[in-house]
Amino acid sequence: MLKQEKAFVVFSGGQDSTTCLFWAKQQFAEVEAVTFDYGQRHRDEIECAQSIAREQNIKHTVLDMSLLNQLAPNALTRSEIPIEEGDNGLPTTFVDGRNHLFLSFAAVLAKQNGARHLVTGVCETDFSGYPDCRDSFIKSLNVTLNLAMDYPFVIHTPLMWLDKADTWGLADEMNVLEYIRNNTLTCYNGIIGDGCGECPACKLRRAGLEQYLSRRDPGNQGVTS
Ligand SMILES: [Zn+2]
């Protein structure tokens, strides 16, 4: 029974991972969260994750992953690199192997803390070219982690086949749509909640919310703020 076990959520303080945090709280007896500090452009991201974890009474570990920026300079950490589509067709926020590394570090931490369940908000539906968000990769990594540490990890990906509108729907089912809308940080300009409204992350998030709300309340057009 999952209900009696403990899970670690890979948690950034954004919409997706916060939805996963609430999902995990419903599924598991005990939930911890781990956030990776890799020198994010906006320090608010870490603070946002910390304040959600505190409010939700979740034990929270922030791991220093600043070496990521040493390996791969990118627009998430370097303010002089604009957020746009790069020459390779991937956004300049892309970091090779980031989810791979995050999940592997989370697994070591989870095992040390007596947990075998890992929860991550990766998603193949909104696949924007990140190979380590794909279901086939997650399944492969799951086998690799079990072999690497001789431990029966289970990686859970509740958002894998959901689009942005479905993810809002899941939050709504759990009665946390408003909480997630108001308290999470997705915006590249570091503005919590509905964000700046202009950056690609805000546009994607808002489009998903509008789509979900118009599906839920067909007579009611758009998002009221
Ligand atoms: Zn924004």
Residues whose N, C-alpha, C, O or C-beta is under 5 A from the ligand:
A	BS01	ZN	C187 Y188 N189 G195 C196 G197 E198 C199 C202
